[in-house]
Amino acid sequence: MITETERRQAADALLEAGRTRQPIRQVSQTWPAMEIEDAYAVQKLWADSKVAQGARIVGHKIGLTSRAMQMASKMTEPDYGMLMDDMLFTDGARIPAAGFHAPRLEVELAFVLGKPLGGKHVTIYDVLDATAYVTPALEIIDYRTEVPRAIVDTIADNAAAAAMVTGGRVVRPMDIDLRWVAATLSKNGVIEESGVSAAIMGHPAMGIVWLANKLALHGITMQPGHILLAGSFTRPTAVAAGDTIHADFGPLGSIGVSFS
């Protein structure tokens, strides 16, 4: 464990790295005693500072939802980060690449709550009942520390969340089989990745089950309107200025953005 002062120092360093787009040394190396509990505390201090500067928390993202990614990170469960209102883009956006250090894209589904969701022993049925609609999404991930990274580096760094894009067709969670949403991700006209949403813990809503129960340990209930990114079902694809991205979700429509 590290001290509260060290947690604050780590959060401030990550804030500065985000502001300057200059990655810092891994927090796991600067503070070798940092544990997962410390890393989530650093993430919260980082988020509190963003809110104090005028940002608003609009939801959460879930990462490490595939078994392969968990094994690569030496984790036995997913992780989570927070989504801010200044991270949101919509279909057709022209996104400034200079706002990131080394951005990468992941294909996801976003669950938007219509009811509060929280408390102990949340089930997949609770998640589906509380969800107003599901929509295709892209997550832009970025690192504010050097690599390679330990899991505490990723968690402290807001689980690498940098931005997100929504678009395509909005559906109610019971109207389709959410396990079998498939998508392709194209960069500059070439398909780079493809996947199916069942890769997310067997059902994309299961990541949100995990999140709700995890947040309940801290007395946090997610609120109506919150956006929940359920986890990627493709590998990350690097993007840079000049790239044009098209994510095709079949019957759920598509998302197109460009980077300037």
Secondary structure, 3 states (H helix, E strand, C coil): CCCHHHHHHHHHHHHHHHHHCCCECCHHHHCCCCCHHHHHHHHHHHHHHHHHCCCCEEEEEEECCCHHHHHHCCCCCCEEEEEEHHHEEECCCEECHHHCCCCEEEEEEEEEECCCECCCCCCHHHHHHHEEEEEEEEEEECCCECCCCCHHHHHHCHHHEEEEEECCCCECCCCCCHHHCEEEEEECCEEEEEEEHHHCCCCCHHHHHHHHHHHHCCCCCECCCCEEECCCCCCCEECCCCCEEEEECHHHCEEEEEEC
